[in-house]
Amino acid sequence: MAAPLCVEVEFGGGAELLFDGVKKHQVTLPGQEEPWDIRNLLVWIKTNLLKERPELFIQGDSV
């Protein structure tokens, strides 16, 4: 099992409006069986950080 991972996520170009206007987020991703990849990170962001309009952030497998 991989250890928890601390990362800084930063949004710009208007995307921060989907996250209550917050540009930078310091987050700790939980440990999981497989290593973190961008797909898993985007799903985690959508579930844990996104505040509104998920259809503008991610659609299926596209950002």
TILUMTI-417842 format. One record per residue: residue in three letters; x, y negated, z negated of N, C-alpha, C in turn. Coordinates in steps of 0.02 Angstrom, whole numbers. Layout:
residues N
PT; type; n.u; n.v; n.w; ca.u; ca.v; ca.w; c.u; c.v; c.w
PT; ALA; X; Y; Z; X; Y; Z; X; Y; Z
...
end
This chain:
residues 63
PT; type; n.u; n.v; n.w; ca.u; ca.v; ca.w; c.u; c.v; c.w
PT; MET; 42; 59; 0; 0; 0; 0; 44; -62; 0
PT; ALA; 28; -109; 43; 66; -172; 47; 48; -217; -11
PT; ALA; 97; -254; -34; 86; -301; -90; 45; -361; -65
PT; PRO; 13; -397; -111; -21; -459; -92; 27; -507; -57
PT; LEU; 0; -548; -12; 41; -592; 30; 17; -664; 21
PT; CYS; 62; -709; 3; 46; -780; -4; 61; -815; 61
PT; VAL; 12; -851; 87; 21; -888; 150; -11; -957; 145
PT; GLU; 12; -1003; 187; -20; -1068; 194; -54; -1069; 262
PT; VAL; -118; -1084; 262; -157; -1088; 324; -174; -1161; 335
PT; GLU; -160; -1187; 395; -172; -1258; 409; -215; -1264; 472
PT; PHE; -266; -1307; 468; -312; -1319; 524; -305; -1391; 547
PT; GLY; -313; -1403; 611; -310; -1471; 639; -355; -1476; 700
PT; GLY; -354; -1533; 731; -392; -1543; 792; -467; -1539; 782
PT; GLY; -490; -1552; 722; -561; -1550; 706; -583; -1485; 674
PT; ALA; -541; -1432; 679; -560; -1368; 649; -567; -1373; 574
PT; GLU; -532; -1420; 543; -536; -1427; 470; -607; -1445; 447
PT; LEU; -648; -1473; 492; -717; -1490; 475; -758; -1428; 458
PT; LEU; -738; -1371; 485; -772; -1308; 470; -755; -1282; 401
PT; PHE; -704; -1313; 370; -678; -1290; 305; -684; -1347; 254
PT; ASP; -740; -1381; 253; -753; -1437; 207; -702; -1493; 215
PT; GLY; -673; -1502; 274; -626; -1556; 286; -557; -1545; 257
PT; VAL; -544; -1485; 231; -479; -1469; 201; -433; -1442; 256
PT; LYS; -376; -1475; 266; -329; -1453; 319; -285; -1395; 297
PT; LYS; -258; -1398; 236; -211; -1347; 213; -241; -1306; 156
PT; HIS; -232; -1241; 161; -256; -1194; 111; -198; -1148; 91
PT; GLN; -183; -1145; 27; -136; -1096; 1; -178; -1036; -22
PT; VAL; -166; -979; 9; -206; -920; -7; -162; -860; -22
PT; THR; -188; -814; -60; -155; -751; -73; -198; -696; -43
PT; LEU; -172; -664; 8; -208; -610; 41; -199; -547; -2
PT; PRO; -252; -510; -14; -247; -451; -57; -206; -396; -24
PT; GLY; -177; -354; -66; -141; -296; -40; -190; -250; -4
PT; GLN; -167; -217; 47; -210; -170; 84; -166; -115; 112
PT; GLU; -198; -62; 135; -161; -3; 160; -118; -20; 220
PT; GLU; -145; -56; 268; -108; -73; 329; -79; -143; 324
PT; PRO; -25; -157; 361; 3; -225; 360; -47; -276; 387
PT; TRP; -42; -338; 364; -85; -391; 389; -66; -408; 460
PT; ASP; -116; -420; 502; -105; -446; 570; -153; -504; 580
PT; ILE; -148; -537; 636; -189; -597; 650; -263; -579; 649
PT; ARG; -282; -523; 678; -353; -504; 679; -380; -498; 607
PT; ASN; -344; -463; 563; -366; -456; 494; -367; -524; 458
PT; LEU; -317; -566; 472; -314; -632; 442; -375; -674; 462
PT; LEU; -393; -674; 526; -450; -713; 549; -515; -690; 518
PT; VAL; -524; -625; 511; -584; -599; 478; -585; -621; 405
PT; TRP; -527; -618; 371; -523; -639; 301; -539; -713; 295
PT; ILE; -512; -754; 340; -526; -827; 338; -601; -839; 348
PT; LYS; -631; -805; 396; -702; -813; 409; -743; -795; 347
PT; THR; -725; -742; 313; -762; -719; 255; -750; -762; 193
PT; ASN; -689; -786; 183; -670; -817; 120; -661; -893; 121
PT; LEU; -646; -922; 179; -632; -994; 181; -684; -1034; 220
PT; LEU; -709; -1006; 273; -755; -1041; 318; -818; -1063; 282
PT; LYS; -836; -1126; 291; -895; -1153; 256; -955; -1162; 301
PT; GLU; -945; -1172; 366; -1002; -1183; 410; -984; -1164; 482
PT; ARG; -1035; -1154; 522; -1031; -1142; 593; -981; -1088; 614
PT; PRO; -989; -1027; 589; -941; -974; 607; -936; -962; 682
PT; GLU; -989; -977; 719; -987; -967; 792; -937; -1013; 826
PT; LEU; -918; -1068; 793; -867; -1112; 822; -796; -1089; 805
PT; PHE; -790; -1046; 755; -723; -1023; 734; -704; -959; 770
PT; ILE; -749; -911; 771; -733; -846; 800; -796; -816; 832
PT; GLN; -787; -786; 890; -843; -753; 925; -819; -684; 947
PT; GLY; -844; -634; 914; -821; -566; 930; -747; -560; 914
PT; ASP; -708; -545; 965; -635; -540; 956; -598; -601; 983
PT; SER; -634; -657; 995; -603; -717; 1022; -606; -774; 973
PT; VAL; -554; -816; 975; -552; -875; 932; -565; -936; 975
end
